[in-house]
Every structure is written in C-alpha cells, then in structure tokens.
Amino acid sequence: MPRPLISASVLSADFTRLGAQVREAEDAGADYLHLDLMDGRFVPNLSFGPMVAKALRPVTSLPFHAHLMVESPESYFDELVPYCELITVHAEACLHLHRTLCRLRELGVKRGVALNPATPLCHVSHVLDEIDTLLVMTVEPGFGGQEFIQSMRAKIRDAAEMLAHCGRQVELEVDGGINHETVQAVVSEGATVVVAGTAVFQHPRGIRAGVDALRLP
C-alpha cells in the first residue's frame, strides 16, 4: 500500500506557539501545511484569514494548502496567492465553479475543489481538467476533532476510479477524522493525501509521534 502524503492542519495547533509547532511538523516529516479558512457563514465556525498564511510563510518551507470554507472564495485569492501553493474552494460555495478555477489558473496557483459529504462527485466531473486536487470531506466541514464518516469510504473509492480515468494526474485528498486508525482505510480506497490536525498537533506523545503514526508500513 502506498504511503500517503500528510497535510498537517494548523486548525488543531496551539496558537500560542503556532510558529514552533509548524516547525515541529516540518521536522517530523509532514509534506504540506493545511490552512482552514472559515468565515462563520459557509460553515458555523470562524478560524483565521490570509494574515496567518503571511505570518507563517517565513517560518517554514512546507507548501501551503489553503482550504477555503468560505462564501465568495474569490475575494481571498489575491491575499493568499503570494503565500500558498494550492488553493482549494468548495464546489458548494461557487456559483460559477469553472470560472473560479480558471481565475486561480490565471493567478498561477494550483487548484483544488472540495466536496462536502452529501455532495455527489458529479459536481466536479466536468471540471477535472481544471484541478490539481480533489478533496473529499469525510466529516461535515467547520470543526476539528470530528469522527470519520464511514460511509465516505465508498465515495473515496469512486473518486479514485473517476480520477484514474480523467487523463491527468490529480491528487485525491481526504479531510476529516483522519488518525492512525482511519488512515489505512482511506489510503486503501485510493486517497493519496490525508489531512490531519488533531492526530498530529494533539497527539499525546507529541507532533513527531502524530506524524509517524500516519505513516503506513
């Protein structure tokens, strides 16, 4: 079974020492830094804005993946593009999804689309030529530490099959309830990138142990 790439979600980090924790995650072998921007409207929670990406950029060489759980995601692009390698928008938040993805392409950043658990894969089937990452949510977006929705395994499997036939390399990312118990299941269904916040930053034996626990043998 291939080892997944690990995107460490700072939503679960200790914000009183965020820079130090991000450096720990990088030293532990995380592949990406996952930034969950929430506006309190698209999801019921508020998190942080582009200022955090700007503040963390000098701290680490990890690629930044910005996950926009917001309404009108286009309004955040100009502030995020200088600091982020990938920007992911929610299909549910984009009235004109293709246009939104084309705008990200014009800005020179990699593009992702996220789908909530109840949103079917057909919502992205006609924009696969415009994305670098498909993000399947395996919890309802908005809060860390939720339990993995087991029925999403079939959706991950179907997404992997769809991407295998799309004619280009698209990462299949999974976000929600990922830990040492669920990571093998999602990778076995075809996930290539896993997002983990609580399992990394709140591991009882520290961040390095949290990252190591997600590495498949």
N, C-alpha and C positions, 0 to 999 in steps of 0.2 A: 504494500500500500504506500503511495507516495506521501511524503511529508508535506503538510500544508504550510503555506506562508502565514505568519502571525501578525495581525494588525492590533497593536495594543491600544485600547480605548481609554483615553485620559479621563473620561467621564467618571471613572471609579477611582481615580488617583486622589492622593491627599493634596489638595490645592494649596495648603500652607507650605508645601515643599515640592511644588509641581516640577520645577526645573530639575531638581535632584532625582525625582522619581522617573522622569523621562530619560535621563542619562542612565539610570539603572536598567530600564527596559532595553535601551540600546545595547548596553554592555552585556545583558543577558541573552541577546540574540534575536530580539524582536525584529521583524522585517519592515514594518510600517508603523506610523503613529496615526491612530484613528481619532478624528476630531468631530464630535457630535454637536452640531449647532442646532439649538432648539429655540423656537420663538414664542412658545406658550399659546400658539394658535393652531398650527398644524398638528402639534402634539401638546398635551396639557402641561408640559414641563418647560421651564426656562433653563438653559445651560450657560452658554457663553457665545461670544461673537468672534469676528475675524481678528480682534485685538490679541486673542490668545495665540492664534497661529503666528502672528507677527512677533509676539514676545518669546515664543518657543523656538523660532527659527534659528537664532544664534546658538541655542543650547545643544542641538543635536543635528546629525547628518541624516537621520531617518527620513525617508519620503513621507510627506504628509498626505493623508487621505481625509478630505473634508466631506462629511456626510450631512447634507442639509435637510434637516427635518423641519422645514420652514415653508410658509406660504411665500409666493413670489421669489423663488430662489435666485432669479436673475439679478436681483438687487444686491446680492452679496458677492457676485463674481469678481468685480473689479478689485475689491479689497482682498480677496482670497488668492487670486491667481499669482501674485508675486511670491507667495509662500508655499503653495500647495501643488503637488504633482498630479493629484487626482481629485476631481470634484464630482460627487455623486448627488443626484437630485432624485426626488421621489416622483414616480410616474403620476401618483395621485395629486401632486401639487402643481403639475404643469399642464396648463390649458393647451399649449402647443408644444408637446414634448420634442418633436423633431426640430423645431426652430430653436428650442432651448439648447439642445445638444449641438446643433450647428454653431451656435454662439460660443459655446465652450471650445469647439474646434478652432474657431477663428482666434480665440484668445490663446491658443497654443497649449492647452492643458488636457490631460487625459480625462475621459468622461465615463461616468458610471450612472446606472439607473437602479434605484431601489424599489422593491415591491413589498408592500405590507402583506401579512399572512393571508388575508382574504382576497388579495388582488391576483387575478389569474395571469399566467405567463403570456397570454395573447396580447397583453397590453404593451409588450416590448418586442413582439415578434417582427414588427415592421421597422424597427429602428436598430437592429443588430449591427448594421453597417456603420452606425454612428457611436458605438460604445466600446469601451475597453474592459469594463467590468459590469457584471450583473450581480446585484446584491439582493439576496433573498433574506427577508426578515423572518426570524424564527421565534420572535416574540412580538407583541404589539409595541411599536416604537414609542419612546418617550422616557423610559426609566431603565436604569441598570439593575442587575441582580434578579431578573425575572427567570422563571423556569422555561426551559426549552419546550416548544410545542411539538410533540412527537409526530403529529400528522404532517408536519412540514418536510419530513424525510422524503415522501413521495414527490413533493414539489421540487426539492433539490435534485432528485433523480431525473425528473422530467426536464428540468432546466439544463442539466448536464447533457442530456441527449439532444436538446434543441441547439445548444452551443456547439456540440460536436459536428453538427450538420450545417453550421452557418457559414462556413468557408473562411473563417478568420479566427485568430486567437483572441478569445475573450475570457477573462478570469471569472470564475464563479465564486463569489464571496458569500459567506453566511454570517449573520449577526444576530445574536440573541441566545442567552443561556448556554454559551459555549464554555465548557470546562473539561477536565481530564476524563469525565465520564461520557460526554456527548461528542467530543471531537472526533473520535474514531467513527462514529455513526455517520456524521456529515461528510467526512472525507470518503468513506466507503460509498456514499451516494454520488460523489463527484465533485465536492467542494474543493477548490484549490487555495482559497484564502479564508481564514477564520478570524473573526473579530472577537476579542476577549478583553473585558475590562475588570470585572470583579475577580475572575480567575487569575489575573495577572497582578493587579495592583493591591488586591486584598488577600492574597494567598497567605495562610498563617505562617509559612516559613520564608516569606519574602518574595520579591519580584522575580528573582532568578529561578527560584523553585516553581513559581507560577508558569513561567515561560517553558521551563524544562518539562513540566507536566503535560504540556500541549504537544510536545514533540513525539510523534509516533515512532516506535522502534523500527 
